[in-house]
Amino acid sequence: MNHNNTLNKVRTKAPITPIEQYVIDAVTKLRRAHRLSQRDIAKIINASASFIGNVENIYNGSKYNLKHINSLADYFQMSPKAFLPDKAL
């Protein structure tokens, strides 16, 4: 395999479903609105800052799980539903 093929594979968008991307976008928007760093979000959900970076990187398949969403909802005093769309995607 040559170097160009390796780069193309690395730069391919990770397979994230629309619902997973919706949650990622909701958390990122909330993080930025509250001027929080990735490290701040990591502390809230008991994860590493690099995990948050991976979640926000479209080339990485990392994603939030229900435990993460619940922790964020608790921290921001909101319903976990706030991280989900009104209708199925």
C-alpha positions in Angstrom: 0.0 0.0 0.0 1.4 3.4 -0.9 1.4 6.5 1.2 -1.5 8.2 -0.7 -3.8 5.2 -0.1 -2.9 5.3 3.6 -3.8 9.0 3.8 -7.1 8.5 2.0 -8.1 5.8 4.5 -7.1 8.0 7.5 -9.1 10.9 6.1 -12.3 9.0 5.4 -15.1 10.1 7.6 -15.9 7.6 10.4 -19.2 5.8 10.2 -21.5 7.8 12.6 -25.2 7.5 12.3 -27.4 10.6 12.0 -28.7 10.2 15.6 -25.1 9.9 16.9 -24.1 13.0 15.0 -27.1 14.9 16.3 -26.0 14.1 19.9 -22.4 15.1 19.2 -23.5 18.3 17.6 -25.9 19.1 20.6 -23.1 18.5 23.1 -20.6 20.6 21.1 -23.1 23.4 20.7 -23.8 23.4 24.5 -20.1 23.2 25.3 -19.3 26.2 23.1 -22.3 28.2 24.4 -21.1 27.8 28.0 -17.5 28.5 26.9 -16.3 25.1 28.2 -13.3 23.3 27.0 -13.1 19.7 25.9 -11.3 19.0 29.2 -14.3 20.5 31.1 -16.7 18.2 29.3 -14.4 15.3 30.0 -14.5 16.0 33.7 -18.3 16.1 33.7 -18.6 12.7 32.0 -15.6 11.2 33.7 -13.6 10.7 30.5 -10.3 11.9 29.0 -10.0 15.2 27.1 -8.7 13.2 24.2 -11.9 11.2 24.1 -13.9 14.4 23.7 -11.5 15.5 20.9 -12.1 12.1 19.3 -15.8 12.5 19.5 -15.7 15.9 17.9 -13.4 14.7 15.2 -15.4 13.6 12.1 -12.6 11.2 11.2 -13.0 9.3 14.4 -15.8 6.9 15.3 -15.9 7.8 19.0 -19.3 8.8 20.3 -21.2 9.6 23.5 -23.2 6.9 25.2 -26.4 7.2 27.4 -24.3 7.4 30.6 -22.5 10.5 29.1 -25.7 12.1 28.1 -27.2 11.5 31.5 -24.1 13.0 33.2 -24.3 16.1 31.0 -28.0 16.5 31.6 -27.4 16.3 35.3 -24.6 18.9 35.2 -26.6 21.4 33.1 -29.8 20.6 35.0 -31.8 19.6 31.9 -33.5 16.6 30.6 -31.5 14.0 28.6 -34.2 14.5 25.9 -32.5 17.9 25.2 -29.7 16.0 23.5 -32.0 14.1 21.2 -34.1 15.2 18.2 -37.9 15.5 18.5 -38.4 12.8 15.8 -36.5 9.8 14.7 -33.8 10.5 12.1 
